[in-house]
Amino acid sequence: MKFGPVPVSQAEGAVLAHSVGLGTRRLRKGRVLEGADLTALQEAGYSEVTVARLEALDLDEDAAAIALAHALVPDPNAAGLTLAPVGTGRVNIVAQGPGLVLLNAEHVHAVNAVDPAITLATLPGLMRVEAGAMVATVKIIAYGVAASAVENACDLGQGAIRLAPPVLRRASLIQTQVQPRDDGTKGHAVTAARLGRLGVELDPICLVPHQIDPLADALRKAQGDVLLILTGSATSDLYDTAPEALRHAGGEVVHFGMPVDPGNLLFLGHLGARPVIGLPGCAKSPALNGADWVMERIICGQSVTAADIMAMGVGGLLKEIPTRPRPRRDGEIMPNRLQKD
């Protein structure tokens, strides 16, 4: 592509690089100049304009962006995504429904390394999105780019972006009661809202005493595809009430604790083929916490192992929850009051 100022008389067929005022109207940048445009420019007193002129082996910005978007998402319906060209060298990649963003990050990096004029920006991998959310955007930042560079980017980015939709549709939440005034409505409502964003239905309130046997019995009777436990007293050990109840019910605890704050006191296990998540106390707040990341991945059919959880520390320092009993910046440790979240 050639770029620079040329005499107006030689600009026909070139792309106008900068918008130009013509009295009461404007010629917008990106316009392919025609004979009438040249006449208008000359009548307005312009002797030269800055233009871009594509060469034989170049693609224009829109064609390049569309080609790359189709390479990134070869089958949009199968990937749960929609390609939305908007002109000026841009194609947005939009979620068709709720789910998690799945990326091949190495492919994304490779695309962006091909040519400075070819850019691809995405949301973080495994981020939850709702229908209509922009997952990625392709932007060609020049008016044209070498067709060979576009072909290379398409090869490197093939199938790099898709959406993992929810695969679990029903959840059971079992809450334990320590204080008689806690009727479980707050924890149930907050959890229902969380799950609703992924189209998951939550069973009615199930409230049991904070004891191993009643909790184990409730776990055996629960019908959800995923089982959630929210205890009235925070789980503070691998052998605390809730993990022990899961074992008594015939399940297994896979991991306890996570390097995400708020959310440290989560545990993960399974009862038969069904995943079980012991929610930290901060899950009673609608604010983002580590349990969101685990629940979302499991609901969307993504494997979550102990190693996965332990790798969540980078980026795991989340926004503080205002109602937290023990704020991070509270440096005073009260006697006999070692509270955990």
C-alpha positions, 0 to 999 in steps of 0.5 A: 500500500502507498500512503501520502499526499498526492495532487488532487488531479491524481487521487481518483480511485484512492482512499481518502486518508483524512476527512476534508471539509467542503463548506457545508459538507465533508468527505469522510476518511476512508472514502474511495475518491471519485471524479466528482469528489476531485472536482469538489476538492478543487473548487474548494481550493485543495491542490493535494490530499493525503490518500492510501492507494492499494497495490495489486497484492493488497486487501482492503481493510474490510476484506482483510478483517472479514477474512481473519474473523472467519478464520478465527471462528470458522463455524460461528454457530458451533462456536456459539458466536456471531461475526458482526462486520461494522466497517472501517476494517473492524469485525466484532465477535459477539456471544450468541448466549451465556458461557465462558470465553475459550481462547487459544492464547498462543494463536492470538499472540501469533496473529498479532505478531504477523503485521502491525496493521493486523490486530485482534483484541479479546476478553480474558480466557474463561471470562463469563459472558452473556448473550450479546457481549463482545468477545473479541474484535478484529481491527485492521488499522491501515486502509489496506494490508498485504494479502500474504500477511492476512493469509498468514494470520488466518492460518495462525489463528484458525479456530482460536476463539469459541464459547463454552455454553452451560451444560449443567441446568439444575443446581441444589444449594444446601445451607447449614443453620447456626443462628436461628434467625438465619432462614437461608433466604439471602444465601439462596437469592444471591446464589440463584442470581449467580446461577441465573446468569448461566441459565441454571435453575436452583432448587428450593431452599434447603436448610439443615442444622450445622452438623455432619449427619443432617448435611450428609443426608441432604447431600444424598437426597439432592437432585441437582446436576451440581451440588453447592454447600453454604455453611452458616459457620465458615469451613476452616479445615479439610476435616471441618463439618461440610467436608466431613459430611460429603465424605459421610454421604459417600463422596470425595473431597478433591481440594480445600482452599484457593489462592483467590481473595475473597474466596479462600475457604472453598472446597471442591469434591464430588458425589458420584459423578456430580461435582460438589462445591463448598462455597466460602462465606463471601458467596453470600455477597453478590460481589465477585469471589473465587467460587464464581470462577469454579462454579462457572467453569464446572457449569460450562463443562470445563474441568477444574482440578486441584492444580487449576485452583492453585493456579488462580493466584495471579489475578486472584486478588479481587475487589474487597467485599464491604460487609466482610467481617475481617477486612484485609486492611484491618491490622488489629487482631482482636483476642479470641476473634480469629475469623476466616472468610 
